[in-house]
Amino acid sequence: MSTQDLHHLSIAALAAQIRNHQTSATEVAQHFLARAKARQALGAFLAVDEGVTLAQAKAQDAAIAAGTAGPLAGVPIGHKDVFVTRDFPTTASSRMLAGYRSPFDATVVTRLAEAGCVTLGKLSCDEFAMGNGNESAAIAPVGMDAPAPVRNPWDPGRVPGGSSGGSAAAVAARMVAAATGTDTGGSIRQPASFCGITGIKPTYGRASRYGMIAYASSLDQAGPMARSAQDCALLLSVMCGPDVQRDSTSLDIPAENFTRQLDADIEGLRIGVPAEFFADGLADDVRSAVDAALKEYEKLGAKLVPVQLPRTQLSVPAYYIISPAEASSNLSRFDGVRYGHRTAHPADLQELYKKSRSEGFGDEVQRRIMIGAYVLSEGYYDAYYLQAQKIRRLIANDFQAAFQQCDVIAGPVAPSVAWQLGDKADPLSSYLADVFTLPASLAGLPAMSLPVGTGAGGLPVGLQLIGNYLQEARLLNLAHRFQQATDFHLPSPSDI
C-alpha cells in the first residue's frame, strides 16, 4: 500500500505495517501531520508540535529495531485537551488555562505512550468539557487567529458533537488513527454518533482520571474514539487498569485484554430495547437507522427483548443538578491566585476573584458554576442536590432490573443527527439532546456508540450499546460482529 493510503488502515493493520518494516513510524507521523495541516479549517487541533511528534516517531522506530516496541508502536493519536501533557499545552479549551504547561502526563497519556502511540497534538473540546456541540472552545484552533467551533467533516456547517468534538472530527477526517475522549454525560458517544465513528465509555473507574482536568468527578471517564470496535478494543486494553495510588476512584481490577471476545458468537444473546428510548422526540431518520441495525442483530442470531427504563426522562434534571454541583466545587480552584488566568490590576482581593473568573470562564461554564453553587447552598441542598442523588440511585436500579431480562441494552445515541452550528443557542434544548446518554453515565455503566447508517442529508447515525458493570468486552464483541457484517464504519466524508 502507498504511504498516501496509510490513513485508510485500521490501527491493527497500521501497527503491523510499521512493525514489519513496510513503512516506518516516522513516515506515518509525517503523513498524518500533513493531513492535519491540510484540514485545519475543521478546527480540530488546538496544539501541534511537529518536532515533538517526529521525535516520538523516531523513538518508536528505534524501539522496533531494538525489539522493545509496544503493541501500538507508531500509531498516531490525538488527545482531548483535558488530558494534561508535558510536551503540549493543556488548556481545556478555556482562556482560564491559556498557555498552561503541565509538569507531568495524565495516566491515560502515559499508558498509550508506553504502548508506542505517537502524539500528533491536542484536540479541541467544549470549554472544560461542558457542552454537547463543541461550540464553546475559547482557544483558537491551529491555523486560526480566533476561537472557532469544531466543524463536522460530513458537513462543515454542522456540529461534530461534544464535548469530545475535536477528537471525533479528527478521527472521522482521518487526521489521526485514534483519539482520546472523555464522557461525563455522553461526550464520547454523541460525537462518535454525529461523526460516524466508534467510541466507548468504560465502566466508571476502569480508566484512571489522574491528570484529567475534572468537570464532574463522579461522572467523568476516559475512553477511546476510533474507526471500529476492534480499534477501540486495542486502545482500551492499554488505557484501562488500576491506578489506585494516584486516583482514589480507580477500580483495583487488573488490566484486561478487550480483544479476547471480539469474534465470539452472539447467537441467543438478549438485546434489551427500552421503549423509553423510542418515544416522541426521536427523529424518524434516526429511528429508521436504529431499527434496521436491530434487525441486523436478529439476523446475526441475537434476540430482541422489550425492557423498561422508566426514569429515562428524569436523567436530564438529575444530571444537570449533580454535574454542575461537582463542577462548581472542582473549578473553585481557578481563582486568579494559585494558577490560571489572573486579571490585570485588581483593586482588591474580591475584585481579583471576580474579574479573574469572569474573564477566564466562558458563558456555559459560568452558567453551570452558578447552578452548582445554588443547588449546594443552604436551604436548597436537600431540595435539589439530595433529591437528584436519590433519582440517580433509582436510575441505576432500573438498569439492574432490566439486566435481569437481557444481556445488553440498545437504542439511539441522540434524538437527531448533527444539528447546524448555532441551532441550539438555548441551553435547555441543548441539554435535552443528552436524554439517551445520561442514564448510563449516572449509573456508571459502560456504553458505546457505533455507526449504523445515515439519516437526513447523509449524516451518520449511531447505535448505543449499554452493558452491565465491567462488560466492556461484551459490548465490543457485539459491535465488532455488526461491523463484520456491515460496512457503515468504513466510509469517510466525501472530501477526505
Sequence and secondary structure as in RCSB ss.txt:
>XXXX:A:sequence
MSTQDLHHLSIAALAAQIRNHQTSATEVAQHFLARAKARQALGAFLAVDEGVTLAQAKAQDAAIAAGTAGPLAGV
PIGHKDVFVTRDFPTTASSRMLAGYRSPFDATVVTRLAEAGCVTLGKLSCDEFAMGNGNESAAIAPVGMDAPAPV
RNPWDPGRVPGGSSGGSAAAVAARMVAAATGTDTGGSIRQPASFCGITGIKPTYGRASRYGMIAYASSLDQAGPM
ARSAQDCALLLSVMCGPDVQRDSTSLDIPAENFTRQLDADIEGLRIGVPAEFFADGLADDVRSAVDAALKEYEKL
GAKLVPVQLPRTQLSVPAYYIISPAEASSNLSRFDGVRYGHRTAHPADLQELYKKSRSEGFGDEVQRRIMIGAYV
LSEGYYDAYYLQAQKIRRLIANDFQAAFQQCDVIAGPVAPSVAWQLGDKADPLSSYLADVFTLPASLAGLPAMSL
PVGTGAGGLPVGLQLIGNYLQEARLLNLAHRFQQATDFHLPSPSDI
>XXXX:A:secstr
  GGGGGGS HHHHHHHHHTTSS HHHHHHHHHHHHHHTGGG  EEEE HHHHHHHHHHHHHHHHHT   TTTT 
EEEEETTB  SSS   TT GGGTT   SS  HHHHHHHHTT EEEEEE  SGGG  SSS    S  TT SS    
 BTTBTTB   SSSHHHHHHHHTTSSSEEEEEESSSTTHHHHHHHT EEEE STTSB  TTB  SSTTT EEEEE
ESSHHHHHHHHHHHBS  TTT TT        TTTTTT   TT EEEEEGGGGSTTS HHHHHHHHHHHHHHHHT
T EEEEE  TTTTTHHHHHHHHHHHHHHHHGGG SSSSSS   SS SSHHHHHHHHHHHHS HHHHHHHHHHHHH
TSTTTIIIIIIHHHHHHHHHHHHHHHHTTT SEEEEESSSSS  BTTTT SHHHHHHTTTTTHHHHHHT  EEEE
EEEE GGG EEEEEEEESTT HHHHHHHHHHHHHH  TTS   TT 
